Amino acid sequence: MMQTNEQYHKGLKVLEQIDKDHYKAIVESFKESVAPDLGRLAVEFNYGRIFSRPGLDLKSRLLASVAGLTALGNTEQLPFYINGALNTGWTQEEIVEVMMQMIIYSGFPNGLNTILTAASEVFAERNRHAKSSSQSE
């Protein structure tokens, strides 16, 4: 079994693949929290052990994460995983469809909250960024 430090570095590499622009800020945000070790543990376990397992590629794991967080109605962590799913090749339409599929299991309130809040915000931000990037070229 890998040592904790190896798992942490492996997890950081996975996080970088998910969102190279924001992963460092997310990890750093834990250092000033009431539970600074929580960030290290999350990187080691979630990304160094679970996301790194064989059997599913990162793209599939991210879509599964979007589905699970949608079913739970979790609008806090969902934007990170929606961005990650987009970064690995899923389209906005595919993400919305998987989120709509979760309405069957979690109900309309969770679907409304996650799609109309988290997904809408992520898509709008990415569209604004794409427009400003294309205008500056």
C-alpha positions in Angstrom: 0.0 0.0 0.0 1.2 3.5 -0.8 2.4 5.8 2.0 0.2 8.8 2.8 2.6 11.3 1.2 2.5 9.3 -2.1 -1.3 9.2 -2.0 -1.4 13.0 -1.4 0.8 13.7 -4.4 -1.1 11.2 -6.5 -4.3 13.0 -5.4 -2.9 16.4 -6.3 -2.2 15.1 -9.8 -5.8 14.0 -10.2 -7.1 17.3 -8.9 -4.9 19.1 -11.4 -6.4 17.0 -14.2 -9.9 18.0 -13.0 -9.3 21.7 -12.7 -5.8 23.0 -13.2 -6.9 26.6 -12.7 -8.5 26.2 -9.3 -7.2 23.1 -7.5 -4.4 24.8 -5.6 -6.7 27.4 -4.2 -9.1 24.7 -3.0 -6.4 22.8 -1.3 -5.0 26.0 0.2 -8.4 27.0 1.5 -8.3 24.2 4.1 -5.1 25.5 5.7 -6.9 28.4 7.3 -10.0 26.4 8.2 -11.0 25.0 11.6 -9.9 21.6 10.3 -6.6 22.1 8.3 -5.9 18.3 8.1 -9.3 17.8 6.3 -7.9 19.1 3.0 -4.9 16.7 3.2 -7.2 13.8 4.0 -9.6 14.7 1.2 -6.8 14.8 -1.3 -5.3 11.5 -0.1 -8.5 9.6 0.1 -10.9 11.0 -2.4 -8.4 11.6 -5.2 -5.3 9.6 -4.3 -7.2 6.5 -3.5 -10.8 6.5 -4.9 -10.5 8.7 -8.1 -7.2 6.9 -8.9 -8.6 3.4 -8.8 -8.6 1.3 -12.0 -11.9 0.4 -13.7 -13.2 3.9 -14.6 -11.5 6.7 -16.4 -11.5 10.2 -14.8 -14.1 11.5 -17.3 -16.6 8.8 -16.2 -15.8 9.3 -12.5 -16.6 13.0 -12.8 -19.9 12.4 -14.5 -20.8 9.9 -11.7 -19.8 12.6 -9.1 -22.1 15.1 -10.8 -24.9 12.6 -10.7 -24.3 11.7 -7.1 -24.0 15.3 -5.9 -27.1 16.2 -7.9 -29.1 13.4 -6.3 -27.9 14.6 -2.8 -28.9 18.2 -3.7 -25.3 19.3 -2.9 -24.8 22.7 -4.5 -21.6 23.5 -2.6 -19.2 20.9 -4.2 -21.2 20.4 -7.4 -19.7 23.4 -9.3 -16.1 21.9 -9.0 -17.3 18.6 -10.4 -19.3 20.2 -13.2 -16.2 22.2 -14.2 -14.2 19.0 -14.1 -16.7 17.2 -16.2 -16.6 20.0 -18.8 -12.8 20.0 -18.6 -12.6 16.3 -19.4 -14.9 16.4 -22.4 -18.5 16.2 -21.3 -20.8 18.8 -22.9 -23.2 21.1 -21.0 -26.1 19.2 -22.6 -24.8 15.9 -21.4 -24.3 17.2 -17.9 -27.8 18.7 -17.8 -29.2 15.4 -19.0 -27.5 13.3 -16.3 -28.7 15.9 -13.7 -32.2 15.6 -15.1 -32.0 11.9 -14.8 -31.3 12.2 -11.1 -34.7 13.9 -10.6 -36.2 10.4 -10.7 -34.3 9.5 -7.6 -34.0 12.7 -5.7 -37.1 14.7 -6.7 -37.7 18.0 -8.4 -36.4 20.2 -5.6 -32.9 18.8 -5.8 -33.1 18.9 -9.6 -34.2 22.5 -9.6 -31.6 23.6 -7.1 -28.7 21.9 -8.7 -29.5 22.6 -12.4 -30.9 26.1 -12.0 -28.2 27.1 -9.4 -25.0 25.2 -9.7 -25.0 24.2 -13.3 -26.4 27.6 -14.5 -23.7 29.4 -12.6 -20.9 27.2 -13.9 -22.1 27.5 -17.5 -22.6 31.2 -17.3 -19.1 31.8 -15.8 -17.5 29.6 -18.4 -19.4 31.3 -21.2 -18.3 34.8 -19.8 -14.7 33.6 -19.6 -14.9 32.2 -23.2 -16.3 35.5 -24.5 -13.7 37.6 -22.7 -10.9 35.3 -24.0 -12.1 35.5 -27.6 -12.5 39.3 -27.4 -8.9 39.8 -26.1 -7.5 37.8 -29.0 
